[in-house]
């Protein structure tokens, strides 16, 4: 069970399939100075028109996805997966 907001919950077994990150992970820039800068900072560039609308929370081996703002039906779920995920 994943609380989406105060009135809705999402029941899934593989929640990762419903989440996206907003990083720009462009392998065509693999040897570029821009890519090397991302690696040195351990932070990829992000789409400027998108924001994270959820965050993870864990307690007693239960893992929850919490809404950081109102998420409307059909709206995409964005969460920061972290540099080492990519």
C-alpha positions as CSV (number, residue, x, y, z in Angstrom):
1,X,0.0,0.0,0.0
2,X,1.4,3.4,-1.0
3,X,-0.3,6.6,0.4
4,X,-0.7,8.9,-2.6
5,X,-2.5,11.7,-0.7
6,X,-4.9,11.8,2.2
7,X,-7.8,10.2,0.3
8,X,-6.1,7.8,-2.2
9,X,-3.8,4.9,-1.9
10,X,-2.0,2.9,-4.5
11,X,-1.8,-0.9,-4.0
12,X,1.0,-2.5,-6.0
13,X,3.6,-5.2,-5.6
14,X,6.3,-3.6,-7.7
15,X,6.1,0.1,-7.1
16,X,9.2,0.9,-9.1
17,X,7.3,0.3,-12.3
18,X,5.1,3.3,-11.4
19,X,7.9,5.8,-10.6
20,X,10.2,7.9,-12.7
21,X,13.2,10.1,-12.0
22,X,13.7,13.5,-13.6
23,X,17.4,13.2,-14.4
24,X,18.7,13.7,-17.9
25,X,20.7,10.5,-18.3
26,X,22.1,10.9,-21.9
27,X,24.6,8.2,-22.8
28,X,25.4,10.0,-26.1
29,X,27.4,12.5,-23.9
30,X,29.3,9.6,-22.3
31,X,32.8,11.0,-23.1
32,X,31.9,14.7,-22.9
33,X,33.1,17.2,-20.4
34,X,29.5,17.6,-19.3
35,X,29.2,13.9,-18.4
36,X,32.5,14.0,-16.6
37,X,31.2,17.0,-14.6
38,X,28.1,15.0,-13.6
39,X,30.3,12.1,-12.5
40,X,32.5,14.3,-10.4
41,X,29.5,16.0,-8.7
42,X,27.7,12.6,-8.5
43,X,24.6,14.5,-9.7
44,X,23.0,14.3,-13.1
45,X,21.3,17.2,-14.8
46,X,17.5,17.3,-14.2
47,X,14.6,18.5,-16.4
48,X,13.9,22.0,-15.3
49,X,10.2,21.8,-15.9
50,X,9.7,18.8,-13.6
51,X,9.9,18.4,-9.8
52,X,9.9,15.4,-7.5
53,X,6.4,14.9,-6.1
54,X,7.1,11.9,-3.8
55,X,9.7,10.6,-1.4
56,X,10.5,7.3,0.2
57,X,10.0,6.5,3.9
58,X,10.9,3.3,5.7
59,X,9.8,2.0,9.1
60,X,10.1,-1.5,10.6
61,X,10.9,-3.1,7.2
62,X,7.9,-1.3,5.6
63,X,8.7,0.9,2.7
64,X,6.3,3.7,1.7
65,X,6.1,6.2,-1.1
66,X,4.8,9.5,0.3
67,X,3.3,12.2,-1.7
68,X,5.1,15.5,-1.3
69,X,2.2,17.3,-3.0
70,X,-1.2,16.6,-4.4
71,X,-1.0,14.0,-7.2
72,X,-3.9,14.0,-9.5
73,X,-5.2,10.8,-11.2
74,X,-3.1,10.1,-14.3
75,X,-0.3,12.3,-13.1
76,X,3.2,10.8,-13.3
77,X,5.0,9.9,-10.1
78,X,8.5,11.3,-9.8
79,X,11.0,10.3,-7.2
80,X,14.7,10.9,-6.7
81,X,16.3,7.4,-7.1
82,X,19.8,8.7,-6.4
83,X,23.0,9.0,-8.4
84,X,24.1,5.4,-8.0
85,X,20.8,4.0,-9.3
86,X,21.8,5.1,-12.7
